[in-house]
Amino acid sequence: MRSHHRLDAWKEAMKLVKMTYNVTAEFPQEEIYGLTRQMRRAAVSVPSNIAEGAARNSNRELLQFLIIARGSLSELETQVLIAKDLGYHDGEQLINQINITFSRLSGLINSVRNKARSAPNS
């Protein structure tokens, strides 16, 4: 098992990807190349960046990828709110999962930052 498979942030992000795909499958067909694609790309970016960071050689590199993942998560949140405003979905379940993922990811970021501070050459 790869190291990122054990991370709660990665596990929650994987749930978020599945939810995003299920929700966007119900969007209007004309959104397939617009909001649907953007939301799916942002959602997939979250666990992908966590995994890539976990495969790197230092806490500094891991932290960089975790911060990118958090940015993608914020991007997805904005897109969910846009979809809600457009009446495509109520957004409640996705926002809840985004919040869970954000919390796990923030905890991981804080943990890695603390490790990086205590080990100057990591």
N, C-alpha and C positions, 0 to 999 in steps of 0.2 A: 504494500500500500504506500503510495506517495505521501509525503508529509502534509500536503495541503488537504488531503482527504480527511485528516483528523481535525481540521480547523472548523470550529462552529460557524465562523463567518463565511467560509466557503460553502458549507452545507446549507446555510440559510440562503445564500446567493443562488445556489442551484435550485432551491425551491422557488425562488423569485423568477428565475428564467422560465420554469415550467408554467407558473401562473401567468406570466406575461404572454407567453405563446398562446395559452388557452384564451385569455381575454382578448388579445388582438385578432384571434381567429374569427371573432364575432364582429369586428369592425366592418364598416362599409367597404365594398370591393375597391372603390376609388381611392382608398387610403393605403392600399397594398404597397405602393411605392413611396408613400409619405410617412405618416405617423406610425403605421404598423412596422415598417422597416426600421425607423429610428428607435422605437421603443424596444424592439427585439435586439437591435445592435447594442444599445446601452445596457440592457439586461445581461446579455451574454458577456459583455466587457467586464462586469463585476467579478464573477468567479474566475474568468480567464486571467485577469490581472492578479488576483490573489494567488492563483496557481503559479503564474510566471514568477512572481516575487518570491514565493516559497522555494522555487528551484534555483534561486540566485545564491551567491556565495557569501553575502554579508547582510547584516541587519539594515544597513543603510540602503542597499538596493531593495530589500524586501519592503522597507518603509516607503520608498518611492512608488512602488507598484501598488501598495495598499492605499496610498493617497490618490493615485489615479483611479483605483476602483471606487473610492468614495466619491470622486468627481462624477463618475459614470452613474453612480447611484443617485446623486442629486439631479443629474440630467434626466434620468428616468422618472424621478418624482415630478419634475416639471412637466414632462410629457404626459404622465398620468393625469395631472391636473388639467392639462389642455384637453385631453380626451374626455374628461369629466365635463368640462365647460362646454364641449361640443355635443354632449349628450350621448357619447358612444358607450359609456360605462359609468357606473357609480364610483368606481375607483377605491372603494372602501377596503376591500381585501388586499389589493395591491399596495395601497398606502400602509396598511398594517404590516405587511411583509417587508416593505421597504424600511419601515421603522425598526423592525426586529433586526434586519440585516445591518442597518446603519449602527445600531447599538452594538452588535457583535463585532463589526468592523472597527468601530471606534475603540472598543476595548482592546482589540488586537493591536491597533496602531499605538495605543498608550503603552501596552506591554513591550512592544518592539522598541519604542522610543526609550523606555526606561532601560532596556538591555543595551541599546546602542550607547546611551550615556555612560553606563557603567563599564563598557568595554570599548575603549577609544579606537581600536583598530579594527572594529567589526564592519 
